[in-house]
Amino acid sequence: MPQQVSEACTRHLELESRIGGSEAAEEASEALDHTYDAVASLLHCDRGEIALVDSGTRAWNMAFYALPLRPQDRILTAEVSYASNFIAFLNRKRRDGIDIDVVPSDASGQVDVVELERRIDGRTRLIALTHVPTNGGLVNPAENVGRIARAHGVPFLLDACQSAGQMPLDVGELGCDMLSAAGRKYLRGPRGTGFLFVREDFMESLDPPTPDVHAAEWTTPDAYRLRSDARRFELWESNKAAQVGLGIAADYAMQWGLETIWQRIRHLADDLRSRMADVPGATVRDTGRTKCGIVTFDIVGHEAIKLKRQLREMAINVSVTVPSTTLLDARARSLPDLLRASVHYFNTEEEIERFVGAITQIVS
């Protein structure tokens, strides 16, 4: 997190410790309210179309489980769907009898938009796309998918967990009806934050799965009335310190400029991919016509988890992405466990060089 973000969270927690949680929330009402404006600016939408939740997964689930799906309704998705999302598809298939139609990837590795449009029929009730998968460096062509969805009147849910804060996102240009994202990833916000965008004129077609006293008003002994804005997808209890920090993080990204951030990240990631070609036994597994800051690779004869530990001892942080997190894509490409190096704009060319040097030293 940027220092401004961590300091804002800490100040609010200290305030809670002095005067109490409810009182601190009242004193921080302007900062909390501003977070809706900050996230809305990030996505180029109205503040009433934003809900603040505790994770990107929660945001996605609130949208997906709000959709009124019936037996034989069809969902179109892609091979690079994230495991949590696909588990939800399978859950509703078991519970509601829906059909899941996985659109194959094209030769570049991104979702085949021509095939996606061909598969739309009268039973198609949702297109659900992972914008940037957890492995593979790919950026799916969300704008093209959005145009197809609008042309056919099919709702479009975009998982922007890995793309929010990494690249410009304009929900109007993306053409999505719903967008979910996490605060803790490229946006550099606190852990335990996420947000959901729901287009205003689409909101009434959704039935929030867990309305509470914040999301709705209990009007008569046997009835309630939902809020008119996206906060109908929130819960009354939430981490106010983290929400304050999320607003600061969104402001911080906007101050740098998302286009500037995006160009810097792509430059560093391309540099890393180029340098990895000289590492003995290394294979970069990234696909797509457009690639992002996530660089994934494996090295013959070396376990990813062991390499991660060895790099950590050298003060270099990477993660391991396992096949089960993107099972369909991993099986289609016969992927092993992969190391994932996620560069950001604050990284330097010297750090890229040191990283590749460290990897080379370990495996040579």
C-alpha positions as CSV (number, residue, x, y, z in Angstrom):
1,M,0.0,0.0,0.0
2,P,1.1,3.6,-0.5
3,Q,2.0,5.3,2.8
4,Q,-1.0,7.6,2.5
5,V,-3.3,4.5,2.4
6,S,-1.8,2.8,5.4
7,E,-1.7,6.0,7.4
8,A,-5.4,6.7,6.7
9,C,-6.3,3.1,7.9
10,T,-4.2,3.4,11.0
11,R,-5.7,6.8,11.9
12,H,-9.2,5.5,11.7
13,L,-8.4,2.4,13.8
14,E,-6.8,4.6,16.4
15,L,-9.9,6.8,16.4
16,E,-12.1,3.7,16.9
17,S,-9.9,2.7,19.8
18,R,-10.4,6.1,21.4
19,I,-14.1,6.8,20.9
20,G,-15.7,3.6,19.5
21,G,-16.5,2.2,16.2
22,S,-19.9,3.9,15.5
23,E,-18.6,7.2,16.7
24,A,-15.5,7.0,14.5
25,A,-17.7,6.1,11.5
26,E,-19.7,9.3,12.1
27,E,-16.6,11.4,12.4
28,A,-15.2,9.8,9.2
29,S,-18.5,10.2,7.3
30,E,-17.0,12.5,4.7
31,A,-14.0,10.3,4.0
32,L,-16.3,7.2,3.8
33,D,-18.7,9.0,1.5
34,H,-15.8,10.1,-0.7
35,T,-14.7,6.5,-1.3
36,Y,-17.8,6.1,-3.5
37,D,-16.8,9.1,-5.5
38,A,-13.2,7.9,-5.9
39,V,-14.2,4.4,-7.1
40,A,-16.8,5.9,-9.4
41,S,-14.2,8.2,-10.9
42,L,-11.9,5.2,-11.4
43,L,-14.6,3.4,-13.4
44,H,-16.2,6.5,-15.0
45,C,-19.7,5.8,-13.6
46,D,-22.1,7.3,-11.1
47,R,-21.5,7.0,-7.4
48,G,-24.9,5.4,-7.0
49,E,-23.8,2.5,-9.2
50,I,-21.0,1.5,-6.7
51,A,-21.2,-0.9,-3.8
52,L,-18.3,-1.4,-1.3
53,V,-17.7,-4.9,-0.1
54,D,-15.0,-6.9,1.6
55,S,-13.4,-8.6,-1.5
56,G,-13.4,-8.9,-5.2
57,T,-14.9,-12.4,-4.8
58,R,-17.7,-11.0,-2.6
59,A,-18.5,-8.4,-5.2
60,W,-18.6,-10.9,-8.0
61,N,-20.8,-13.3,-6.0
62,M,-23.2,-10.5,-5.0
63,A,-23.8,-9.8,-8.7
64,F,-23.9,-13.4,-9.9
65,Y,-26.2,-14.8,-7.2
66,A,-28.5,-11.8,-7.7
67,L,-29.3,-13.0,-11.3
68,P,-32.6,-14.7,-11.7
69,L,-31.5,-17.9,-13.4
70,R,-33.8,-20.9,-14.1
71,P,-33.3,-24.4,-15.4
72,Q,-31.7,-24.6,-18.9
73,D,-30.7,-20.9,-18.8
74,R,-27.2,-20.7,-20.4
75,I,-24.0,-18.9,-19.2
76,L,-21.3,-18.2,-21.6
77,T,-17.8,-18.0,-20.1
78,A,-14.1,-18.4,-21.2
79,E,-11.5,-21.1,-20.6
80,V,-9.5,-18.8,-18.4
81,S,-12.3,-18.4,-15.8
82,Y,-11.0,-18.1,-12.3
83,A,-11.8,-21.1,-10.0
84,S,-14.0,-19.2,-7.6
85,N,-16.2,-18.0,-10.4
86,F,-16.5,-21.4,-12.0
87,I,-17.3,-23.0,-8.7
88,A,-20.2,-20.6,-8.5
89,F,-21.3,-21.6,-12.0
90,L,-21.2,-25.3,-11.0
91,N,-23.1,-24.5,-7.8
92,R,-25.9,-22.9,-9.7
93,K,-25.9,-25.7,-12.2
94,R,-26.4,-28.1,-9.4
95,R,-28.9,-25.9,-7.6
96,D,-30.8,-24.2,-10.4
97,G,-30.2,-26.5,-13.4
98,I,-28.4,-23.9,-15.6
99,D,-26.1,-24.8,-18.5
100,I,-22.5,-23.7,-18.6
101,D,-21.0,-23.1,-22.1
102,V,-17.3,-22.6,-22.2
103,V,-16.2,-20.6,-25.2
104,P,-12.8,-21.7,-26.4
105,S,-9.7,-19.5,-26.7
106,D,-8.5,-18.4,-30.1
107,A,-5.0,-19.0,-31.4
108,S,-3.6,-16.0,-29.3
109,G,-5.0,-17.4,-26.1
110,Q,-7.8,-14.8,-25.6
111,V,-11.5,-15.7,-25.7
112,D,-12.7,-16.3,-29.2
113,V,-15.1,-13.5,-29.7
114,V,-16.4,-14.8,-33.0
115,E,-17.3,-18.1,-31.5
116,L,-18.7,-16.4,-28.4
117,E,-21.2,-14.5,-30.6
118,R,-22.0,-17.6,-32.6
119,R,-23.0,-19.4,-29.4
120,I,-25.5,-16.8,-28.2
121,D,-29.1,-18.1,-28.5
122,G,-32.5,-17.5,-26.9
123,R,-31.4,-19.3,-23.7
124,T,-28.3,-17.2,-23.1
125,R,-28.8,-15.2,-19.9
126,L,-25.3,-14.1,-19.0
127,I,-21.8,-13.6,-20.4
128,A,-19.2,-13.8,-17.6
129,L,-15.6,-12.9,-18.4
130,T,-12.4,-12.8,-16.4
131,H,-10.7,-9.7,-17.7
132,V,-7.2,-10.7,-16.6
133,P,-6.8,-14.3,-15.5
134,T,-4.7,-15.3,-12.5
135,N,-2.2,-16.9,-14.8
136,G,-0.9,-16.3,-18.3
137,G,-0.4,-12.5,-18.6
138,L,-3.5,-12.3,-20.8
139,V,-5.8,-9.3,-21.2
140,N,-9.1,-10.5,-22.6
141,P,-10.8,-8.2,-25.2
142,A,-13.6,-7.1,-22.8
143,E,-14.7,-4.2,-25.0
144,N,-15.3,-6.5,-27.9
145,V,-17.3,-8.8,-25.7
146,G,-19.2,-5.8,-24.3
147,R,-20.2,-4.8,-27.8
148,I,-21.5,-8.3,-28.6
149,A,-23.4,-8.5,-25.3
150,R,-25.1,-5.1,-26.0
151,A,-26.0,-6.1,-29.6
152,H,-27.7,-9.2,-28.4
153,G,-29.2,-7.8,-25.1
154,V,-27.3,-10.3,-22.9
155,P,-26.1,-9.1,-19.5
156,F,-22.3,-8.9,-19.1
157,L,-20.5,-9.5,-15.9
158,L,-16.8,-8.6,-15.9
159,D,-14.3,-9.8,-13.3
160,A,-11.8,-7.0,-13.1
161,C,-10.0,-8.2,-10.0
162,Q,-6.6,-8.2,-11.7
163,S,-7.2,-5.3,-14.0
164,A,-8.5,-2.6,-11.7
165,G,-5.6,-0.2,-10.9
166,Q,-3.4,-1.8,-13.6
167,M,-5.1,-0.2,-16.6
168,P,-7.8,2.3,-17.5
169,L,-11.3,1.0,-17.0
170,D,-14.4,2.8,-18.4
171,V,-17.6,0.8,-17.8
172,G,-19.3,2.7,-20.6
173,E,-16.6,1.6,-23.1
174,L,-16.4,-1.9,-21.7
175,G,-20.1,-2.3,-22.1
176,C,-20.5,-4.3,-18.9
177,D,-23.7,-4.3,-16.8
178,M,-21.7,-5.5,-13.7
179,L,-18.1,-5.3,-12.8
180,S,-16.3,-6.6,-9.7
181,A,-12.8,-5.9,-8.4
182,A,-10.6,-6.2,-5.4
183,G,-8.9,-3.3,-3.6
184,R,-5.8,-5.0,-2.5
185,K,-4.2,-5.9,-5.9
186,Y,-3.0,-3.5,-8.5
187,L,-5.1,-0.7,-6.9
188,R,-2.8,-1.0,-3.9
189,G,-5.7,-0.7,-1.4
190,P,-6.1,-2.5,1.9
191,R,-6.8,-6.2,2.1
192,G,-10.4,-6.9,2.8
193,T,-11.8,-4.4,0.4
194,G,-13.6,-4.8,-2.9
195,F,-16.2,-3.0,-5.0
196,L,-19.1,-3.8,-7.4
197,F,-20.4,-1.7,-10.2
198,V,-24.0,-2.3,-11.3
199,R,-25.4,-0.2,-14.2
200,E,-28.3,1.9,-12.9
201,D,-30.8,0.8,-15.6
202,F,-29.9,-2.9,-14.9
203,M,-30.2,-2.8,-11.1
204,E,-33.9,-3.6,-10.9
205,S,-33.4,-6.8,-12.8
206,L,-31.3,-8.2,-9.9
207,D,-32.4,-9.7,-6.6
208,P,-29.6,-9.2,-4.0
209,P,-28.9,-12.5,-2.3
210,T,-28.4,-11.2,1.3
211,P,-30.3,-8.0,1.9
212,D,-30.1,-6.6,5.5
213,V,-31.1,-3.5,7.4
214,H,-28.5,-1.5,5.4
215,A,-29.6,-2.7,2.0
216,A,-33.3,-2.5,2.6
217,E,-36.0,-1.0,4.8
218,W,-38.4,-3.2,6.7
219,T,-41.7,-1.5,5.8
220,T,-44.5,-3.8,7.0
221,P,-44.4,-7.1,9.0
222,D,-44.3,-9.1,5.8
223,A,-42.4,-6.7,3.4
224,Y,-39.3,-4.7,2.8
225,R,-38.1,-2.2,0.3
226,L,-34.6,-2.3,-1.3
227,R,-32.4,0.8,-1.6
228,S,-32.6,2.4,-4.9
229,D,-28.8,2.4,-5.5
230,A,-26.1,-0.2,-5.6
231,R,-25.7,-0.1,-1.8
232,R,-28.5,-2.7,-1.8
233,F,-25.6,-5.2,-2.4
234,E,-23.8,-4.1,0.8
235,L,-24.1,-5.2,4.4
236,W,-24.5,-2.9,7.4
237,E,-21.3,-4.2,9.1
238,S,-18.1,-3.3,7.3
239,N,-14.5,-2.4,7.9
240,K,-14.6,1.4,7.9
241,A,-10.8,1.9,8.2
242,A,-10.3,-0.3,5.1
243,Q,-13.0,1.6,3.2
244,V,-11.4,4.9,4.0
245,G,-8.1,3.5,2.8
246,L,-9.7,2.2,-0.4
247,G,-10.8,5.7,-1.3
248,I,-7.3,7.1,-0.7
249,A,-5.9,4.3,-2.9
250,A,-8.3,5.1,-5.8
251,D,-7.4,8.8,-5.5
252,Y,-3.7,7.9,-5.5
253,A,-4.0,5.9,-8.7
254,M,-6.0,8.6,-10.4
255,Q,-3.4,11.2,-9.5
256,W,-0.7,9.1,-11.3
257,G,-3.1,8.5,-14.2
258,L,-4.2,5.0,-15.2
259,E,-2.9,5.3,-18.7
260,T,0.5,6.3,-17.4
261,I,0.4,3.4,-14.9
262,W,-0.6,1.0,-17.7
263,Q,2.2,2.0,-20.1
264,R,4.8,1.7,-17.3
265,I,3.6,-1.7,-16.2
266,R,3.6,-3.0,-19.8
267,H,7.1,-1.7,-20.4
268,L,8.4,-3.5,-17.3
269,A,6.6,-6.7,-18.0
270,D,7.8,-6.8,-21.6
271,D,11.3,-6.2,-20.3
272,L,11.0,-9.1,-17.9
273,R,9.6,-11.5,-20.5
274,S,12.5,-10.6,-22.8
275,R,15.1,-11.2,-20.1
276,M,13.6,-14.5,-19.1
277,A,14.5,-15.9,-22.5
278,D,18.1,-16.1,-21.3
279,V,17.3,-18.1,-18.1
280,P,18.3,-21.7,-18.5
281,G,15.2,-24.0,-18.7
282,A,12.7,-21.2,-18.3
283,T,9.4,-21.1,-20.3
284,V,7.3,-18.0,-20.2
285,R,3.6,-19.1,-20.3
286,D,1.9,-15.8,-21.1
287,T,-0.6,-15.6,-23.9
288,G,-2.9,-13.1,-25.5
289,R,-2.6,-10.3,-28.1
290,T,-2.4,-7.8,-25.2
291,K,-0.3,-8.8,-22.2
292,C,-0.3,-7.2,-18.8
293,G,2.0,-7.0,-15.7
294,I,1.5,-10.6,-14.7
295,V,4.4,-12.7,-16.0
296,T,4.1,-16.5,-15.5
297,F,6.8,-19.1,-16.1
298,D,8.2,-22.4,-15.1
299,I,11.7,-23.8,-15.1
300,V,12.5,-27.4,-16.0
301,G,13.7,-29.4,-13.0
302,H,12.8,-26.8,-10.4
303,E,9.6,-26.8,-8.3
304,A,7.8,-23.5,-8.3
305,I,7.1,-23.5,-4.6
306,K,10.8,-24.1,-3.8
307,L,11.8,-21.3,-6.1
308,K,9.4,-19.0,-4.4
309,R,11.0,-19.7,-1.0
310,Q,14.5,-19.3,-2.4
311,L,13.6,-15.9,-3.9
312,R,11.9,-14.8,-0.7
313,E,15.2,-15.4,1.2
314,M,16.7,-12.9,-1.3
315,A,14.0,-10.3,-0.6
316,I,12.2,-11.0,-3.9
317,N,8.5,-11.6,-3.8
318,V,6.7,-13.8,-6.3
319,S,3.6,-16.1,-6.0
320,V,2.8,-19.6,-7.2
321,T,-0.3,-20.2,-9.4
322,V,-1.4,-23.8,-9.4
323,P,-3.5,-25.5,-12.2
324,S,-6.6,-25.7,-10.1
325,T,-7.1,-21.9,-10.0
326,T,-7.6,-21.9,-13.8
327,L,-8.4,-25.5,-14.3
328,L,-9.7,-25.5,-17.9
329,D,-6.9,-23.3,-19.3
330,A,-4.3,-25.3,-17.3
331,R,-5.5,-28.6,-18.7
332,A,-5.8,-27.3,-22.2
333,R,-2.2,-26.1,-22.1
334,S,-0.8,-28.8,-19.9
335,L,0.4,-26.2,-17.4
336,P,2.4,-27.2,-14.3
337,D,2.6,-25.0,-11.2
338,L,3.8,-21.6,-12.3
339,L,5.8,-18.8,-10.7
340,R,4.0,-15.5,-11.1
341,A,5.9,-12.2,-11.0
342,S,3.6,-9.3,-10.9
343,V,5.4,-6.0,-11.8
344,H,3.9,-2.6,-10.9
345,Y,4.8,0.9,-11.9
346,F,6.9,1.4,-8.7
347,N,9.3,-1.3,-9.8
348,T,12.5,-0.4,-11.6
349,E,14.5,-1.8,-14.5
350,E,17.2,-2.5,-12.0
351,E,14.9,-4.6,-10.0
352,I,13.9,-6.6,-13.1
353,E,17.6,-7.2,-13.8
354,R,18.2,-8.3,-10.2
355,F,15.2,-10.6,-10.3
356,V,16.4,-12.3,-13.5
357,G,20.0,-12.5,-12.1
358,A,18.7,-14.2,-8.9
359,I,16.6,-16.7,-10.9
360,T,19.6,-17.5,-13.1
361,Q,21.9,-17.9,-10.0
362,I,19.4,-20.4,-8.4
363,V,18.9,-22.6,-11.4
364,S,22.4,-22.6,-12.9
